[in-house]
Amino acid sequence: MTNKNKRTAILLLCLSLYACQNKTQKDNTTNDTITASTKLSNKKKTTYPVKFDKLSKKYTTTKASEVKQFYLDNIKKNGYTGSLLVAQNGQILYEDYSGFANKKNGDAITAETPLHIASVGKVITAVAIMRLIDQDKLHLDQSVSQIIKGFPHPEITIQSLLSHRSGLRYYGYYSDIWDNTTTITNKDVIEIIKSERVDLDFRPNSRFSYSNTNYVVLASIAEQVMNKPFKEVVEELIFAPLEMKDSFVFDDISKKNDVTQSYKSTYQPMHWDYMDGTYGDKNIYVTPRDFLKFDTALYSDKFLSAEAKEKMFKGYSFEYKGVRNYGLGFRLMEMNNGETLTYHNGWWRGNTSSYIRLTKDKVCIILFSNKYSKLTYKTVDLPHYFGDYPVGNIDL
């Protein structure tokens, strides 16, 4: 073989090997896998693969049109502004962002603008606790008094707090105790409970009563166990692994001008006061796109074990005519036709929020607003576009 022919043969062989390698890479790239992943500070990569069926173009176009029209007709009216995202199988069907993060400065809300998600943040707090349980650092039946020294109610457990069955009175009702010129902290709430200056509302684990105090205590438990501030706990357990880069726990009211502001319906700024310093029950800022990463990861048993999710999405206390139930950090709507809708709503100052999760149909509905309006909760009428969810006549 001549030198020219040898060079030609080598070139053809290289091209052949490249083509085979490229084909292998294409064959391994599928359209049915949504992956939540991150590169941690030590460069170790953690992934939480979730496999979904790819939705057809016709289906996504139809659903996007339906959702958009519903939003325009029923929610985005009378000056309503918010951040809406509706997704299925990890794919965004429709999203819309409107309003101002800071009206005075003219800062518009975009897909990268984190909003205060009010009590929807309890879902994040609950998942952080359940991840610590998966890591064997906590146990559902563990008494809070074993973790927080001096806690006076040994019958109150981690599960009591998560399911709002502790009997702990809402700290906002301690009006005769607080100095309303000084910002209340999580530590202050714990100290008042330890002092036994406030009675329990009922015998622990005997019934349900929604109380923000439960989730303030849970955040303090996470800090105790991890020996770091709650914002760092959530960053380590949730935000960093899921690459939720625009999300954070707010725990320093002196920086209140640095975060997205909240407003009355007329765009008058909402006041900040001594009640705005606690976290775990609220004070978590997230974007809808980041929250979709969180919702998607919940389908992965590597992010949260199947056992943990089974307990989390189980109802422990019916609230409304045998339909509304509460799990561990999630509200449940258990309908007569056998369908279950998982959700949580929120309200704090001008911030209103709604998160609906249709597990069977892999649908995620997210709406956050920083300008007060009850229209946020009209999302209850969206699930019927994706299945047999007759919940429109039930107030979430």
Stockholm file with secondary structure:
# STOCKHOLM 1.0

chainA/1-396         MTNKNKRTAILLLCLSLYACQNKTQKDNTTNDTITASTKLSNKKKTTYPVKFDKLSKKYTTTKASEVKQFYLDNIKKNGYTGSLLVAQNGQILYEDYSGFANKKNGDAITAETPLHIASVGKVITAVAIMRLIDQDKLHLDQSVSQIIKGFPHPEITIQSLLSHRSGLRYYGYYSDIWDNTTTITNKDVIEIIKSERVDLDFRPNSRFSYSNTNYVVLASIAEQVMNKPFKEVVEELIFAPLEMKDSFVFDDISKKNDVTQSYKSTYQPMHWDYMDGTYGDKNIYVTPRDFLKFDTALYSDKFLSAEAKEKMFKGYSFEYKGVRNYGLGFRLMEMNNGETLTYHNGWWRGNTSSYIRLTKDKVCIILFSNKYSKLTYKTVDLPHYFGDYPVGNIDL
#=GR chainA/1-396 SS CCHHHHHHHHHHHHHHHHHHHHHHHHHHCCSSEEEEEEECTTSCEEEEEEECCCCCHHHHHHHHHHHHHHHHHHTSCTTCCCEEEEEETTEEEEEEECSEEETTTTEECCTTCCEECGGGHHHHHHHHHHHHHHTTSCCTTCBGGGTSTTCSCTTCBHHHHHTTCSCCCCGGGCTTTCCTTSCCCHHHHHHHHHHTCSCCSSCTTSSCCCCHHHHHHHHHHHHHHHTSCHHHHHIIIIITTTTCTTCEECCCGGGGGGSCCCBCTTSCBCCCCTTTTCCSSSCEEECHHHHHHHHHHTTCTTTSCHHHHHHHTSCCCCCBTTTEEECSSCEEEECTTSCEEEEEEEEETTEEEEEEEETTTTEEEEEEESBCCGGGGGGGGSGGGTSCCCCTTSCC
#=GC SS_cons         CCHHHHHHHHHHHHHHHHHHHHHHHHHHCCSSEEEEEEECTTSCEEEEEEECCCCCHHHHHHHHHHHHHHHHHHTSCTTCCCEEEEEETTEEEEEEECSEEETTTTEECCTTCCEECGGGHHHHHHHHHHHHHHTTSCCTTCBGGGTSTTCSCTTCBHHHHHTTCSCCCCGGGCTTTCCTTSCCCHHHHHHHHHHTCSCCSSCTTSSCCCCHHHHHHHHHHHHHHHTSCHHHHHIIIIITTTTCTTCEECCCGGGGGGSCCCBCTTSCBCCCCTTTTCCSSSCEEECHHHHHHHHHHTTCTTTSCHHHHHHHTSCCCCCBTTTEEECSSCEEEECTTSCEEEEEEEEETTEEEEEEEETTTTEEEEEEESBCCGGGGGGGGSGGGTSCCCCTTSCC
//
